[in-house]
Amino acid sequence: MPSDDRELWTEGELCCWMVSCCSGAELQLRRGDDIVLRELYPTKSDLYERARMLRDEHHIGIRK
């Protein structure tokens, strides 16, 4: 089964990624090439909620 890797938001060098597979989803907060935060979630909806919280904490708007 292919993974579903997706950038959720980015601001400068800081970006938030979802990396998923059959066992759940992993949220990664990256600064450049370094992963500064890694959290595992049983569902994508839980991960999306946490990504929104992080975005709000860092006062970041989503770029498209």
LINSUL-V341262 format. One record per pair of residues at least 4 apart in sequence whose C-alpha atoms are under 7 Angstrom apart, sorted by the first residue. I is the first residue (numbers start at 1). J is the second residue. D is the distance in Angstrom with one decimal. If there is no record, write none. Layout:
i->(I/I)
j->(J/J)
d->(D/D)
//
This chain:
i->(3/3/3/4/4/4/5/5/5/6/6/6/7/7/7/8/8/8/9/9/9/9/10/10/10/10/10/11/11/13/13/14/14/14/15/15/15/16/16/16/17/17/17/18/18/18/18/19/19/19/20/20/20/21/24/24/24/25/25/25/25/25/26/26/26/26/27/27/27/27/28/28/28/28/29/29/29/29/30/30/30/31/31/41/41/43/44/45/46/47/48/49/50/51/52/53/54/55/55/56)
j->(19/20/21/19/20/21/18/19/20/17/18/19/16/17/18/16/17/18/15/16/62/63/14/15/16/62/63/15/60/31/32/30/31/32/29/30/31/28/29/30/27/28/29/25/26/27/28/25/26/27/24/25/26/25/41/42/43/40/41/42/43/44/38/39/40/41/38/39/40/47/35/37/38/39/35/36/37/38/34/35/36/35/36/46/47/47/48/49/50/51/52/53/54/55/56/57/58/59/60/60)
d->(7.0/5.6/5.1/6.1/5.3/6.8/5.6/4.4/6.2/5.6/5.2/6.6/6.0/4.4/6.3/5.5/5.5/6.8/5.7/5.4/5.4/6.5/5.8/4.0/6.3/6.9/6.8/6.2/6.7/5.1/5.1/5.6/4.5/6.7/5.8/5.3/6.5/5.7/4.5/6.2/5.8/5.0/6.4/6.7/5.7/4.9/6.4/5.8/5.1/6.5/5.9/4.1/6.0/6.4/5.9/4.6/5.8/5.9/5.2/6.3/6.3/6.0/6.8/5.6/4.4/6.1/5.7/5.2/6.3/6.4/6.4/5.6/4.7/6.7/5.9/5.7/5.0/6.6/5.5/4.4/5.5/6.4/6.6/6.4/5.9/6.6/6.1/6.3/6.4/6.1/6.3/6.4/6.2/6.1/6.1/6.1/6.3/6.0/5.1/6.2)
//
